[in-house]
Amino acid sequence: QLQLVVSGGGLVQPGGSLRLSCTASRFTLDSYAIGWFRQAPGKEREGVSCISSTGSGTDYVDSVKGRFAISRDNAKNTVYLQMNSLKPEDTAVYYCAPDCARVLGQIRRWRLGSWGQGTQVTVAS
C-alpha cells in the first residue's frame, strides 16, 4: 500500500506562509493524482487540493483558492502545498494521499487507504 510522508508544518502567524511536502520512500508518485487534506479539531477531514499525475490539472477547495498552490516535482518524487496568507481557520492536521478527485462537489479520495501521520499547521498570533 502506498504510504506518503508529510513534512513542513509548524506554527505561523496570520498572514504568514508555509510549504508542505509530501513524498514516498518506496514508491514513485508520478502515476498518481495526489491530494492534500486537512482535519481541524472537532471537524471532518476535508479535501483541500488535488493535482493530476502530470501536474497539468489542479483543483482547490473554495476557501483556499488564491492563497494555496499545489505543485509537484516528479523528478524529486515530491508534491508540495504552498500556503500563503494563512488564516487561523487553516489550523489543522494536514495529510497527503493518492487517488484524489472531485466527487460530488468535494475533493475526495476515490480509493480507500490509510492516511499516514500528517503534519500540524497552527496559525495563531
C-alpha positions, -999 to 999 in steps of 0.1 A, spaced: 0 0 0 13 34 -10 21 54 21 31 90 20 52 111 44 43 147 51 66 174 64 68 212 67 41 220 92 45 244 122 33 275 139 29 306 119 13 340 124 -18 350 105 -8 362 71 23 341 71 33 312 47 43 276 50 52 250 24 43 214 30 60 185 12 47 150 5 69 122 -6 71 84 -6 103 64 1 95 31 -16 71 42 -44 72 66 -73 43 91 -72 43 100 -109 14 76 -117 -9 91 -91 -30 121 -86 -21 134 -52 -43 153 -28 -39 174 3 -65 170 30 -69 186 64 -87 179 96 -93 205 122 -102 196 158 -139 186 160 -144 187 123 -145 162 95 -115 158 72 -118 179 41 -101 179 7 -80 210 2 -63 205 -32 -56 178 -58 -31 176 -86 -31 153 -115 -3 128 -121 14 150 -147 7 182 -128 -13 196 -156 -45 197 -136 -51 212 -102 -81 217 -81 -88 236 -48 -115 240 -22 -130 274 -24 -117 285 9 -80 283 -2 -83 295 -38 -59 323 -45 -39 315 -13 -27 279 -17 -8 264 -46 -2 228 -52 26 216 -74 47 185 -79 82 176 -90 81 141 -102 119 140 -105 121 146 -68 91 123 -61 75 151 -42 43 170 -41 41 205 -25 14 227 -10 25 263 -8 2 281 17 2 318 17 -19 344 36 -27 318 62 -57 323 85 -65 309 119 -92 288 102 -64 270 83 -53 254 115 -55 216 111 -35 185 107 -26 182 70 -23 149 51 -15 140 16 -29 109 -1 -31 94 -36 -61 89 -58 -79 122 -54 -106 136 -75 -136 160 -72 -165 138 -64 -200 152 -57 -185 187 -54 -158 179 -30 -122 168 -33 -120 132 -20 -100 101 -22 -117 77 -46 -98 47 -34 -97 37 3 -64 37 21 -46 47 52 -38 84 60 -3 84 74 9 106 102 0 141 89 16 174 99 2 200 123 -3 235 109 -12 261 135 -20 297 126 -21 319 156 -6 351 169 
